[in-house]
Amino acid sequence: MNKELIINSTSSEVEIALLEDKLLVELNKEKSNNEYSVGDIYLGRIKKIMPGLNAAFVDVGYEKDAFLHYLDLGPQVQSLLKYIRQAQGGTASNLNIGDFTFEPEIVKTGRINHVLKSGSNILIQIAKEPISTKGPRVSSELAFAGRYLVLIPFSDKISVSQKIKSADERNRLKRLITSIKPKNCGVIIRTVAENKLVADLDADLRALYKRWESITLKLAAAKPPMKIIGEIDRTSAILRDALNETFHNIVVNDSTLYEEIRTYIGKIFPDKIGIVKLHTGKTPIFEQYGVDKQIKGTFGKTVTIKSGTYLVIEHTEALHVIDINSGHRVNQDQNQEMNALETNLEAAAEVARQLRLRDMGGIIVIDFIDMTLGQNRRKLYDKLRDEMKRDRAKHSILPPSKFGLVQITRQRVRPEMSVQILERCPTCDGSGEIRPSILLTDEIENNLSYLVREQNEKTLTLIVHPYIHAYLTKGLFSCELSKWKSKYKVKLKLEPQNSYHFLEYHFYNKNGDEIKM
């Protein structure tokens, strides 16, 4: 599979499009001043203890307090609280987690009011970004994700990704990490660590441990609420988690970001540095690579597949409903059951793509076309599971019910990606009414007169719709264009533009800059 990453950087945000075989499957937007991102670590203050919910609300500086449940405290939260007290008590420079004495672990069935007190400080990590009217959800079990490993302070456990199947490789990795890991720190070995050298794993682990040490140093002077350390930006996170041998292209339109990405890839994948390219053409990068067109055709309430099958997608706060319709797709040589199966299998692939693309989370209910045979329902279930394997978000799929409904739960840590694809009519500006077309030429001439006589413009280019262009150039010497040139003594060039609406026109000066009217 050919994967491409197209990155559009603007002054306010970075848009990241992931293409698989030229098909858009993921779209991420990262604001330049993005706060409360998943992975960010804050020093917060316990605002309220809610024994009924067995949870606490933590002030992290957001308009809504963050939600911290007892089960998200982590077994070593007492050790973390003690570490914070010592760091803020003036001993941060001598504090070393390797020499730290752990407190007893808390029990899973405990109560939060026995562990936390209102007004006390706590280090927390954003587990779920603010969504709708809810504040962020946080955890005090800190984790630092790297390319190959995840470092977990106040733990001694070593875990290996279940996707690494070889028992020999799992044992090799465990032995390696046991020999190099810092004391009092746990490690999760990621899937991409399979068959990697100890030097690669050691470098990754050292970088993660430095991030933890930087927190210790910042804690001494920190006052809650305060962001202590941020997760790496979304671009680097996607490269860290998704980059592999199937990537063929990473194209970016910003020279600074281009150098940053080259440097980053040079560290984690030196032999892939050549796939990073800088887009310098005049055509916008998303337009050049067909991303804009796919966005317009993929987002919205109705999504149509080439065969004629279409999906209708509806949303509520925590539930998404997708209805599958066969449209005009009917094979006369097959019975209704086979037509339904083919339609459902094709729709299953598009559903999996839509979940990734829109980053839909919570509960998703899909109403497939009814099928009577159990073996066909099984084929649909297997197809959906295969398509969802490429989804990095945690998810669970239930087999189709007898009504043809499939239920999916998918991890939601960020707000759903929503792109407004309906555009305001440029002719009527949303009013439903347009100015009289018979007066268009008079309006153009009035503006031309103003530019020549008042603004002293002597060379102009007028770009109009092709129909208007044909009208203004009708007749060799008696056309409107010739009359204007003669009357205003101006060098006037007329050009057609297919993308303009019927009454749209623009003037450009001799330097090619548009003149705003």
C-alpha positions as CSV (number, residue, x, y, z in Angstrom):
1,M,0.0,0.0,0.0
2,N,1.3,3.4,-1.0
3,K,1.0,6.0,1.8
4,E,1.4,9.7,1.4
5,L,1.3,12.5,4.0
6,I,0.3,16.0,2.6
7,I,0.8,18.8,5.1
8,N,-0.7,22.2,4.5
9,S,0.7,24.8,6.9
10,T,-0.9,28.3,7.3
11,S,-0.4,31.0,9.9
12,S,-3.2,29.8,12.1
13,E,-3.1,26.0,11.7
14,V,-1.5,22.9,10.2
15,E,-3.7,20.5,8.2
16,I,-2.4,17.0,7.8
17,A,-3.9,14.6,5.2
18,L,-3.0,10.9,5.1
19,L,-3.6,9.2,1.8
20,E,-3.6,5.5,1.2
21,D,-3.3,4.6,-2.5
22,K,-4.3,8.3,-3.3
23,L,-7.5,7.9,-1.2
24,L,-7.9,10.3,1.8
25,V,-8.3,8.2,5.0
26,E,-7.3,10.7,7.8
27,L,-7.5,14.4,8.1
28,N,-6.0,16.2,11.2
29,K,-6.0,19.9,12.0
30,E,-3.7,21.4,14.6
31,K,-4.1,25.0,15.7
32,S,-0.9,26.9,16.2
33,N,-1.9,27.8,19.8
34,N,-3.5,24.4,20.5
35,E,-3.9,23.8,24.3
36,Y,-5.2,20.8,26.2
37,S,-4.0,18.3,23.6
38,V,-3.9,14.6,24.4
39,G,-0.6,13.9,26.1
40,D,0.0,17.4,27.5
41,I,1.0,17.4,31.2
42,Y,-0.3,20.0,33.6
43,L,0.2,20.9,37.2
44,G,-3.4,21.2,38.4
45,R,-5.2,22.0,41.7
46,I,-7.9,19.7,43.1
47,K,-11.0,21.9,43.0
48,K,-13.8,19.5,44.2
49,I,-14.0,16.0,45.4
50,M,-17.2,14.2,44.3
51,P,-17.5,11.0,46.5
52,G,-20.8,10.0,44.7
53,L,-19.0,9.9,41.3
54,N,-15.8,8.6,43.0
55,A,-14.0,11.4,41.0
56,A,-12.5,14.8,41.4
57,F,-12.6,18.0,39.4
58,V,-9.2,19.6,38.7
59,D,-8.4,23.2,37.8
60,V,-6.1,23.1,34.8
61,G,-6.8,26.6,33.5
62,Y,-9.6,25.6,31.1
63,E,-13.1,27.2,31.4
64,K,-14.4,23.8,32.6
65,D,-12.6,21.9,35.3
66,A,-10.9,18.6,34.2
67,F,-12.5,15.3,35.2
68,L,-10.3,12.8,37.1
69,H,-11.9,9.5,38.0
70,Y,-10.5,7.2,40.7
71,L,-9.7,4.5,38.2
72,D,-7.5,7.1,36.3
73,L,-5.4,7.8,39.3
74,G,-3.0,4.9,38.7
75,P,-1.9,2.5,41.5
76,Q,1.1,4.6,42.4
77,V,-0.7,8.0,42.8
78,Q,0.5,8.3,46.5
79,S,4.1,8.1,45.3
80,L,3.4,10.8,42.7
81,L,1.8,13.1,45.2
82,K,4.8,12.6,47.6
83,Y,7.2,13.3,44.7
84,I,5.3,16.6,43.9
85,R,5.5,17.7,47.5
86,Q,9.2,17.1,47.7
87,A,9.9,18.7,44.3
88,Q,7.9,21.8,45.3
89,G,9.5,21.8,48.8
90,G,12.9,22.9,47.4
91,T,14.5,19.5,46.8
92,A,13.9,19.3,43.1
93,S,17.6,19.6,42.2
94,N,18.5,16.5,44.3
95,L,15.3,14.6,43.5
96,N,15.9,11.4,41.5
97,I,13.2,8.9,40.8
98,G,15.7,6.1,40.9
99,D,16.4,6.8,44.6
100,F,12.8,7.5,45.4
101,T,11.0,5.4,48.0
102,F,7.6,4.3,46.8
103,E,4.4,4.6,48.8
104,P,1.9,1.7,49.0
105,E,-0.3,1.2,46.0
106,I,-3.9,2.2,46.2
107,V,-6.6,-0.5,45.8
108,K,-8.9,-0.6,42.7
109,T,-12.0,-0.6,44.9
110,G,-11.0,2.4,47.0
111,R,-12.6,5.9,47.4
112,I,-11.1,9.0,45.9
113,N,-11.8,11.1,49.1
114,H,-9.4,8.8,50.9
115,V,-6.6,9.6,48.4
116,L,-7.0,13.3,47.3
117,K,-7.8,16.5,49.2
118,S,-9.3,19.7,47.9
119,G,-6.7,22.4,47.3
120,S,-3.8,20.0,46.8
121,N,-1.6,20.0,43.7
122,I,-1.4,17.1,41.3
123,L,0.4,16.3,38.0
124,I,-2.1,15.1,35.4
125,Q,-2.0,14.2,31.7
126,I,-4.8,15.0,29.2
127,A,-6.4,11.7,28.3
128,K,-9.4,13.2,26.3
129,E,-9.6,16.7,24.9
130,P,-12.4,19.1,25.8
131,I,-15.4,18.0,23.7
132,S,-18.7,20.0,23.3
133,T,-19.7,21.3,26.8
134,K,-17.3,18.9,28.7
135,G,-13.9,19.8,30.0
136,P,-10.9,17.6,29.4
137,R,-10.7,14.1,31.0
138,V,-7.3,13.6,32.7
139,S,-5.2,10.8,34.3
140,S,-2.5,11.0,36.9
141,E,-0.9,7.8,35.6
142,L,1.7,9.6,33.4
143,A,3.0,8.1,30.2
144,F,5.6,9.3,27.7
145,A,5.2,7.8,24.2
146,G,8.3,7.5,21.9
147,R,8.9,5.8,18.6
148,Y,9.5,2.3,20.0
149,L,8.7,2.6,23.7
150,V,6.4,4.2,26.3
151,L,7.9,5.2,29.6
152,I,5.7,5.1,32.7
153,P,7.2,6.7,35.9
154,F,6.5,5.1,39.3
155,S,6.2,1.6,37.9
156,D,8.5,-1.4,37.4
157,K,6.5,-3.4,34.9
158,I,7.7,-4.2,31.4
159,S,4.9,-5.0,28.9
160,V,5.2,-6.0,25.2
161,S,2.7,-5.2,22.5
162,Q,0.4,-8.2,21.8
163,K,0.9,-7.6,18.1
164,I,4.4,-9.0,18.5
165,K,3.6,-12.7,18.1
166,S,7.0,-14.3,18.2
167,A,7.8,-15.7,21.8
168,D,11.5,-15.4,21.1
169,E,11.3,-11.8,20.0
170,R,9.1,-10.9,23.0
171,N,11.7,-12.5,25.4
172,R,14.6,-10.7,23.6
173,L,12.9,-7.3,23.9
174,K,12.1,-7.9,27.6
175,R,15.7,-8.9,28.4
176,L,17.0,-5.8,26.5
177,I,14.7,-3.3,28.2
178,T,15.3,-4.9,31.7
179,S,19.0,-4.2,31.2
180,I,18.7,-0.6,30.2
181,K,15.5,0.8,31.8
182,P,15.8,3.4,34.6
183,K,15.0,2.3,38.1
184,N,11.4,2.9,39.2
185,C,10.2,3.4,35.7
186,G,8.0,1.0,33.7
187,V,8.1,0.5,30.0
188,I,5.6,-0.6,27.3
189,I,7.3,-2.0,24.2
190,R,5.5,-0.9,21.0
191,T,4.9,-3.0,17.9
192,V,7.5,-1.1,15.8
193,A,10.2,-2.2,18.3
194,E,10.1,-5.7,16.8
195,N,13.6,-6.7,15.5
196,K,15.1,-3.3,16.5
197,L,18.7,-3.0,17.8
198,V,19.4,-2.2,21.4
199,A,21.0,1.1,20.3
200,D,17.7,2.3,18.8
201,L,15.7,1.3,21.9
202,D,18.3,2.8,24.2
203,A,18.2,6.2,22.4
204,D,14.4,6.3,22.5
205,L,14.4,5.5,26.2
206,R,17.0,8.1,27.0
207,A,15.0,10.8,25.2
208,L,11.8,9.8,27.1
209,Y,13.6,9.9,30.4
210,K,15.0,13.4,29.7
211,R,11.3,14.6,29.3
212,W,10.5,13.2,32.7
213,E,13.6,14.9,34.2
214,S,12.6,18.2,32.7
215,I,9.3,17.9,34.6
216,T,11.1,17.5,37.9
217,L,13.1,20.7,37.3
218,K,10.0,22.7,36.3
219,L,8.0,21.6,39.3
220,A,10.0,23.6,41.8
221,A,8.8,27.0,40.6
222,A,5.5,25.8,39.1
223,K,2.2,27.3,40.3
224,P,-1.1,25.6,39.3
225,P,-2.8,25.7,36.9
226,M,0.2,25.5,34.6
227,K,1.2,23.5,31.6
228,I,4.4,21.7,32.5
229,I,5.2,19.9,29.2
230,G,3.4,19.5,25.9
231,E,3.0,16.4,23.8
232,I,4.9,16.6,20.5
233,D,2.8,18.3,17.8
234,R,0.3,16.3,15.7
235,T,2.5,16.1,12.7
236,S,5.4,14.5,14.6
237,A,2.9,12.2,16.5
238,I,1.5,10.9,13.2
239,L,5.0,10.4,11.9
240,R,6.1,8.7,15.1
241,D,3.1,6.3,15.2
242,A,2.4,5.7,11.5
243,L,5.6,6.0,9.5
244,N,6.8,2.7,8.1
245,E,8.1,1.2,4.8
246,T,4.8,1.8,3.0
247,F,5.3,5.6,3.1
248,H,6.4,6.9,-0.3
249,N,5.8,10.7,0.1
250,I,5.7,13.4,2.7
251,V,4.9,16.7,1.0
252,V,4.8,20.0,3.0
253,N,4.4,23.6,1.8
254,D,6.3,25.4,4.6
255,S,10.1,25.5,4.5
256,T,10.5,25.7,8.3
257,L,8.3,22.7,8.8
258,Y,10.0,20.9,6.0
259,E,13.4,21.2,7.8
260,E,11.8,20.1,11.1
261,I,10.3,17.0,9.5
262,R,13.5,16.1,7.8
263,T,15.4,16.4,11.1
264,Y,12.8,14.3,12.9
265,I,12.8,11.6,10.3
266,G,16.6,11.6,10.2
267,K,16.5,10.6,13.8
268,I,13.9,7.8,13.7
269,F,14.1,6.6,10.1
270,P,17.3,7.9,8.4
271,D,16.8,5.8,5.2
272,K,13.4,7.5,4.7
273,I,14.7,11.1,4.7
274,G,14.5,11.3,0.9
275,I,10.7,11.0,0.9
276,V,10.2,14.5,2.4
277,K,9.5,17.0,-0.3
278,L,8.9,20.8,-0.3
279,H,5.9,22.0,-2.3
280,T,6.8,25.2,-4.1
281,G,4.3,25.4,-6.9
282,K,1.7,28.2,-7.2
283,T,-1.2,25.7,-7.0
284,P,-2.3,25.2,-3.4
285,I,-0.9,21.9,-2.0
286,F,-4.3,20.3,-1.2
287,E,-5.5,21.2,-4.7
288,Q,-2.4,19.9,-6.3
289,Y,-2.7,16.5,-4.7
290,G,-6.5,16.2,-5.0
291,V,-7.2,16.5,-1.3
292,D,-9.6,19.4,-1.5
293,K,-11.8,17.6,-4.0
294,Q,-11.9,14.5,-1.8
295,I,-12.8,16.6,1.3
296,K,-15.7,18.2,-0.5
297,G,-17.0,14.8,-1.7
298,T,-16.4,12.9,1.6
299,F,-17.7,15.2,4.4
300,G,-21.4,16.1,4.8
301,K,-24.5,14.3,5.6
302,T,-24.6,12.1,2.4
303,V,-21.5,10.3,1.1
304,T,-21.8,8.7,-2.4
305,I,-19.7,5.8,-3.5
306,K,-18.8,5.4,-7.2
307,S,-21.1,2.4,-7.8
308,G,-24.1,4.4,-6.7
309,T,-24.3,3.1,-3.1
310,Y,-24.5,6.0,-0.6
311,L,-24.3,6.5,3.1
312,V,-26.4,8.9,5.2
313,I,-24.6,9.9,8.4
314,E,-26.4,11.5,11.3
315,H,-24.8,12.7,14.6
316,T,-25.9,13.3,18.2
317,E,-23.7,14.1,21.3
318,A,-22.5,10.5,21.8
319,L,-24.2,8.5,19.1
320,H,-23.6,8.3,15.4
321,V,-26.0,6.6,13.0
322,I,-25.0,5.5,9.5
323,D,-27.7,4.3,7.0
324,I,-26.6,2.3,4.0
325,N,-28.6,2.7,0.8
326,S,-28.1,0.8,-2.5
327,G,-29.0,3.8,-4.6
328,H,-29.2,2.8,-8.3
329,R,-26.8,-0.1,-7.9
330,V,-28.8,-3.3,-8.9
331,N,-27.4,-6.3,-10.7
332,Q,-30.2,-7.9,-12.7
333,D,-28.4,-11.2,-12.9
334,Q,-28.3,-11.6,-9.1
335,N,-31.0,-12.1,-6.5
336,Q,-31.8,-9.6,-3.8
337,E,-29.6,-11.4,-1.2
338,M,-26.5,-11.2,-3.4
339,N,-27.2,-7.6,-4.3
340,A,-27.5,-6.8,-0.6
341,L,-24.3,-8.6,0.3
342,E,-22.2,-6.8,-2.5
343,T,-23.6,-3.4,-1.4
344,N,-22.9,-4.1,2.2
345,L,-19.4,-5.3,1.6
346,E,-18.6,-2.2,-0.4
347,A,-20.2,0.1,2.2
348,A,-18.3,-1.6,5.0
349,A,-15.0,-0.4,3.5
350,E,-16.4,3.2,3.2
351,V,-17.7,3.1,6.8
352,A,-14.3,2.2,8.1
353,R,-12.7,5.0,6.1
354,Q,-15.3,7.5,7.4
355,L,-14.7,6.6,11.0
356,R,-11.0,7.3,10.6
357,L,-11.5,10.4,8.4
358,R,-14.0,12.1,10.7
359,D,-12.5,10.6,13.9
360,M,-15.9,9.6,15.0
361,G,-16.0,8.2,18.5
362,G,-18.5,6.9,21.1
363,I,-21.2,4.6,19.9
364,I,-21.7,4.1,16.1
365,V,-24.8,2.2,14.8
366,I,-24.7,1.1,11.2
367,D,-28.0,0.1,9.5
368,F,-26.8,-2.2,6.7
369,I,-29.3,-3.7,4.1
370,D,-31.0,-6.7,5.5
371,M,-29.7,-10.1,4.7
372,T,-31.4,-13.4,5.5
373,L,-28.5,-15.8,5.4
374,G,-26.3,-16.1,8.5
375,Q,-23.2,-16.9,6.4
376,N,-23.6,-13.5,4.5
377,R,-23.9,-11.6,7.8
378,R,-20.6,-13.4,8.9
379,K,-18.9,-12.3,5.7
380,L,-20.0,-8.7,6.4
381,Y,-18.7,-8.9,9.9
382,D,-15.3,-10.2,8.8
383,K,-15.0,-7.6,6.1
384,L,-15.7,-4.8,8.6
385,R,-13.2,-6.1,11.0
386,D,-10.5,-6.4,8.3
387,E,-11.1,-2.9,7.2
388,M,-11.0,-1.5,10.7
389,K,-7.6,-3.2,11.4
390,R,-5.8,-0.1,10.0
391,D,-7.6,2.1,12.5
392,R,-5.2,3.1,15.3
393,A,-8.0,4.1,17.7
394,K,-9.2,1.4,20.1
395,H,-12.5,0.0,18.9
396,S,-14.9,-2.9,19.4
397,I,-17.3,-4.4,16.8
398,L,-20.4,-6.5,17.5
399,P,-21.7,-8.9,14.9
400,P,-24.8,-7.9,12.8
401,S,-28.1,-8.3,14.6
402,K,-31.0,-10.0,12.9
403,F,-32.2,-6.5,11.9
404,G,-29.0,-5.8,10.1
405,L,-27.6,-3.4,12.7
406,V,-23.9,-3.4,13.5
407,Q,-22.8,-1.6,16.7
408,I,-19.3,-0.2,17.1
409,T,-17.7,1.6,20.0
410,R,-14.6,3.6,19.1
411,Q,-12.3,5.6,21.4
412,R,-13.0,9.3,21.3
413,V,-10.1,11.4,22.7
414,R,-10.6,14.5,20.4
415,P,-13.6,16.4,19.0
416,E,-14.9,14.9,15.8
417,M,-13.4,16.3,12.6
418,S,-16.1,18.4,11.0
419,V,-15.6,20.2,7.7
420,Q,-18.2,22.6,6.4
421,I,-18.6,21.7,2.7
422,L,-21.6,23.8,1.8
423,E,-20.5,27.2,0.4
424,R,-22.4,30.5,0.5
425,C,-23.6,31.4,-3.0
426,P,-21.0,33.9,-4.4
427,T,-23.6,35.5,-6.7
428,C,-26.4,36.2,-4.2
429,D,-24.3,36.1,-1.0
430,G,-26.9,33.8,0.6
431,S,-29.9,36.2,0.0
432,G,-31.4,34.1,-2.9
433,E,-31.5,37.2,-5.1
434,I,-29.0,38.6,-7.6
435,R,-28.5,42.0,-9.1
436,P,-30.0,42.5,-12.7
437,S,-27.7,40.9,-15.2
438,I,-28.5,43.5,-17.8
439,L,-26.7,46.1,-15.7
440,L,-23.5,44.1,-15.5
441,T,-21.7,45.8,-18.3
442,D,-22.6,49.3,-16.9
443,E,-21.2,48.2,-13.5
444,I,-17.9,47.0,-15.1
445,E,-17.6,50.2,-17.1
446,N,-18.2,52.4,-14.0
447,N,-15.4,50.6,-12.2
448,L,-13.1,50.8,-15.2
449,S,-13.7,54.6,-15.4
450,Y,-12.9,54.9,-11.7
451,L,-9.6,53.0,-12.0
452,V,-8.4,54.9,-15.0
453,R,-9.5,58.4,-14.1
454,E,-9.3,58.4,-10.3
455,Q,-6.6,55.8,-9.6
456,N,-4.5,56.5,-12.7
457,E,-4.3,52.9,-13.8
458,K,-3.1,52.7,-17.4
459,T,-2.7,48.9,-17.8
460,L,-5.4,46.5,-16.6
461,T,-6.6,42.9,-17.0
462,L,-10.2,42.1,-16.7
463,I,-11.1,38.5,-16.0
464,V,-14.8,37.4,-16.5
465,H,-17.0,34.3,-17.1
466,P,-16.5,32.8,-20.6
467,Y,-20.1,33.9,-21.6
468,I,-19.4,37.5,-20.6
469,H,-16.1,37.3,-22.4
470,A,-17.8,36.2,-25.6
471,Y,-20.4,39.0,-25.2
472,L,-17.8,41.7,-24.6
473,T,-15.7,40.7,-27.6
474,K,-18.5,40.1,-30.1
475,G,-17.7,42.1,-33.3
476,L,-14.2,43.0,-34.3
477,F,-14.3,46.8,-34.0
478,S,-17.7,47.4,-32.5
479,C,-17.4,45.2,-29.4
480,E,-17.6,46.7,-25.9
481,L,-13.9,45.9,-25.2
482,S,-12.8,48.1,-28.2
483,K,-15.1,50.9,-27.2
484,W,-13.7,50.9,-23.6
485,K,-10.1,50.9,-24.8
486,S,-10.8,53.9,-27.1
487,K,-12.9,55.8,-24.6
488,Y,-10.6,55.6,-21.6
489,K,-7.3,55.3,-23.4
490,V,-6.3,52.3,-21.4
491,K,-4.4,49.0,-22.2
492,L,-7.2,46.6,-21.3
493,K,-6.7,42.8,-21.6
494,L,-9.8,40.6,-21.3
495,E,-9.5,37.0,-20.2
496,P,-12.1,34.2,-19.6
497,Q,-12.1,32.1,-16.4
498,N,-14.2,28.9,-16.3
499,S,-14.4,28.7,-12.5
500,Y,-16.1,32.1,-12.1
501,H,-19.8,32.3,-11.6
502,F,-21.8,34.1,-14.3
503,L,-21.7,37.7,-12.8
504,E,-18.3,37.5,-11.3
505,Y,-15.4,39.6,-12.5
506,H,-12.1,40.9,-11.2
507,F,-9.6,43.6,-12.2
508,Y,-5.8,43.1,-12.0
509,N,-3.1,45.7,-12.4
510,K,0.0,45.5,-14.5
511,N,1.9,43.6,-11.8
512,G,-0.8,40.9,-11.7
513,D,-2.2,41.9,-8.3
514,E,-6.0,42.0,-7.9
515,I,-7.5,45.4,-7.4
516,K,-10.2,45.2,-4.7
517,M,-13.3,47.1,-5.6
